[in-house]
Amino acid sequence: MLMKSIAAGLAGTALLATAAFAQSPTATTDKAPTAATTTTTTSASGEWRTSKMPGLKIYNDANENIGSINDLLMDKSGAIKIAVIGVGGFLGMGEHLVAVPYDKLKFVNEAVAYTGAAGTNPNAKPATTTTTGAATGTDKTATTVTASSKWYPDHAVFNASKDELKNMPEFKYSE
């Protein structure tokens, strides 16, 4: 009885293996190349990731931090038309949202030029320091920072003061 069971098992296995081999594709030369042999890459050089834009700091022409990008609004064709900027507040509480035309923002890849006492810039990244002025004890240091990211700008510039932005009509998302 045991021998009949083993023989039946082997016969069944051989039958299944034959069916599996019958389904293997044969190599032909008239087919298009398979995905495994075709490699395609897409390059987005010079483009920015929109996921990195919210939180991007906005400065004015005097290098004063006036807010940050809260959201970007686009039209139906996908073109970004409006930047919603958050002004004031602390950790999102009491923040005043304003809508400004996206084309009025100037994006900058280099860090904000900062001149002041060394070590007092809260936004400083690893940098090189150079001393300027005469050796009179009243020297100021200038910190130069270069942005290394190619996927989003360092900051944006908008020609307004923080008070001017706070006095703009508040932006509200309509329901």
N, C-alpha and C positions, 0 to 999 in steps of 0.2 A: 504494500500500500504506500509506503514511504517513497519507494522508487517511482511509482506512478505520479505522485504529487511533485516530485523534483523534476521529472520529465515534462510534466504539464507546465510547470513554472518556467523552465528553460525554453520550451516551445513558445510560450506567450511572450517572453522577453525577446526572443528572436523575431517574432512577428511584429512587435512594436518597434524594434530597432530598424527593421526593413521599411516600415511606414515612415519613420523619421528620416532615413536616408533618401527616400523617394521625394521628400519635400525640399531637399536642399537645392538652392538655385544653381544653375549651371552658368558658367562664364560665357558671355556672348560679347561680341565686339560692336553690335549695332545699338547698344543702350547708351544713354547719357551717363556721365560719371556719377557715382554715388556721392552722398554728402560726406562720407568719410574721406574721399579723395579730394574734395573741393574745399579750400579754405578761403573764407572771405572775411575781411575785417573792415570795420567802419571807423574812420578817423573823424573826430570832432575838434580838431585843433582850432583854438581861438574862440571856442564856445564856452559859455558859463553854465553851471548847474543851477537851475532855479531852486533846488532844494537847499542850496547854501545861501540864498539871498535873504530870507527872513532872518532878522537879527543883525544884518550888516549895518554898521554904524554910518551915520550921516553927519558930515561936518559942514560948516559954512566956510566962506572964503578966509575967515580969520582963524581957521583951524580949531574952532570951538565945536565940541560934540553937541549937536542939536537934536539928536534922536536916532532912531534905527528903523529899518524897513520892517514892517509888520506883515505885509502881504503885497502880492502883485496881482493886478486885475488885467485880464486880456479880453480882446473882442472875439467874435465868433471865428475869425480867421486864424487866431492864435497869436496875434501881435499884442505885446504888452503895451497897455495904454496908460495905466494908472499905478502909482506906487502909493500904498497906504503906509504912512510914517507914524510911528508912536513917539509922542513927545512927552517928557516929564514922567512922573510916576515912579514907583519903586517896585521892582519885581512884577510888573504888569498891573499893579494896583494904582488907580488914579491916573492912568495913562490917557492922554488926549490923542485920538486918532485923527489924522488929516489926510486928505487925498490930494496928491500933486501929480501933474503930468509927468509920465515916465521920461519923456524926452528932455525934461528940464533938469534931470539928474546927470551929473558928470561922474563917471566911474573912473577910479584911479587904482592902478595895480601896486604902486609904491605906498608904503606906510606914511602916515601923517608926519610932516616935518615938525619936529619938536625942538624948541630951544629953551633951555632952563637948566636948573641944577641937576646934576647926574643922579639917577636913581629915583627921581620924583615923578616920572611919567608913568601913570597907571596902565597905559596901553602899550608900553614898550615891549618889544620882542627881543630876542638875542640880537645884539647890535655891536657896532664898533663906535668908540667914542673918540672925538677929537676936541682939542682945546683951542679956543680962539681968543684973541685979545692980548693985551700986554701983560707982563708978569707982575701985576700990582696987587694980586690977592682978590681981585674982583672978577676973575675969569668966569665965563659961562661955558658950559659944554653943550655941544650940539650932537644929538644922537641921530645916526643914520640907520634906517632899517630898510631892508629890501624884502619884498614879498616873494615867496618861493612857490606859491600856489598858482597853477595855470587854469584851475577850474572855477575860480570865482575872484572878483576883485577884492582889494584890501578894504576899500571904503568908497563912499559916494560923497559928492559935494553938491549942496543945494544952497543957492544964494538967498539965505534968510537967517534971521536970528531965532533963537529958541522962543522968545516972546512973540515974534511975528507968527511963528507956527502955532503957538498956543492960542493966538487970537483969530486964527482961521476957523471957518465953520467946522464943527466936528463931523467926522465921517462915521456913518452908521450903516451896517449891512441891512438892507431891506429884507423883510421876511417873504 
